[in-house]
Amino acid sequence: MNNKLYVGNLSFHLNSDDLQEFFAQAGTVESARVIEDRDTGRSRGFGFVEMSTEEEAKAAIEQLNGEDFDGRNIVVNEARPREDRGGRSRGQGGGGW
């Protein structure tokens, strides 16, 4: 296990500071980030928290998964590495004459 946690089902008006403050009850928070939509700047309803140790990360999962945070029961689990989704390459399209 690593120290990075995925946090889902967040209220859309919460920010990274709110997330850090909430997770501080489980231990030392190294970083907290609510993911925002690139175009609108609005929360996408999930984020990531990095705890200072693996033990604190495990404690955060046990303590906070399913807990009420601003009226919503949040999902907390170990973050998985980001998968390459095979996005489009830009500027290398074909079809020219």
C-alpha positions as CSV (number, residue, x, y, z in Angstrom):
1,M,0.0,0.0,0.0
2,N,1.1,3.6,-0.6
3,N,0.2,6.8,1.2
4,K,-2.0,8.2,-1.5
5,L,-5.8,7.9,-1.2
6,Y,-8.6,8.4,-3.6
7,V,-11.6,10.2,-2.2
8,G,-14.9,10.1,-4.0
9,N,-18.5,11.3,-3.7
10,L,-17.4,14.7,-2.6
11,S,-19.8,17.7,-2.4
12,F,-19.2,19.9,-5.4
13,H,-18.5,23.1,-3.4
14,L,-15.7,21.6,-1.3
15,N,-12.1,22.7,-2.0
16,S,-8.7,21.2,-1.3
17,D,-8.4,23.0,2.1
18,D,-11.7,21.5,3.2
19,L,-10.4,18.1,2.2
20,Q,-7.1,18.6,4.1
21,E,-8.8,19.7,7.2
22,F,-11.2,16.7,7.2
23,F,-8.5,14.2,6.7
24,A,-6.3,15.7,9.5
25,Q,-8.4,13.9,12.0
26,A,-6.8,10.6,10.8
27,G,-3.2,11.8,10.8
28,T,-0.7,14.1,9.1
29,V,-1.8,15.2,5.6
30,E,1.0,15.8,3.2
31,S,-1.2,17.0,0.4
32,A,-4.9,17.2,-0.5
33,R,-6.4,18.1,-3.9
34,V,-9.9,18.3,-5.1
35,I,-9.9,17.6,-8.9
36,E,-11.5,20.4,-10.9
37,D,-12.9,20.5,-14.4
38,R,-10.4,22.0,-16.7
39,D,-12.9,24.2,-18.5
40,T,-15.2,25.4,-15.7
41,G,-13.0,25.1,-12.7
42,R,-15.8,23.3,-10.8
43,S,-15.1,20.3,-8.6
44,R,-15.5,16.9,-10.4
45,G,-16.6,15.4,-7.1
46,F,-13.4,13.5,-6.2
47,G,-9.9,14.2,-5.1
48,F,-6.7,12.7,-3.7
49,V,-5.1,12.9,-0.3
50,E,-1.6,11.9,0.6
51,M,-1.0,10.9,4.2
52,S,2.5,11.1,5.8
53,T,2.8,7.3,6.5
54,E,1.2,4.1,5.3
55,E,-0.2,3.5,8.7
56,E,-2.0,6.9,8.7
57,A,-3.3,6.1,5.2
58,K,-4.8,2.8,6.4
59,A,-6.2,4.6,9.5
60,A,-7.9,7.2,7.2
61,I,-9.5,4.5,5.1
62,E,-10.8,2.7,8.2
63,Q,-12.0,5.9,9.9
64,L,-13.4,7.9,7.0
65,N,-14.7,5.5,4.3
66,G,-18.4,5.8,4.3
67,E,-18.5,8.8,6.7
68,D,-20.6,11.8,6.2
69,F,-18.7,14.8,4.9
70,D,-20.8,17.8,4.1
71,G,-23.9,15.8,3.6
72,R,-22.5,13.0,1.5
73,N,-21.1,9.6,2.4
74,I,-17.6,9.7,1.0
75,V,-15.6,6.8,-0.5
76,V,-12.0,6.5,0.6
77,N,-9.6,3.9,-0.7
78,E,-6.1,3.4,-1.9
79,A,-5.3,5.4,-5.1
80,R,-4.4,3.3,-8.1
81,P,-1.8,4.5,-10.6
82,R,-3.3,6.5,-13.5
83,E,-4.0,4.4,-16.5
84,D,-3.1,5.5,-20.0
85,R,-6.4,5.9,-21.7
86,G,-5.0,6.1,-25.2
87,G,-6.1,9.7,-25.9
88,R,-5.9,11.3,-29.2
89,S,-2.6,12.7,-30.4
90,R,-2.9,16.3,-31.4
91,G,-1.6,17.8,-34.6
92,Q,-0.8,14.5,-36.2
93,G,-4.0,13.8,-37.9
94,G,-4.2,12.6,-41.5
95,G,-6.4,13.3,-44.3
96,G,-4.5,16.1,-46.0
97,W,-4.5,16.4,-49.7
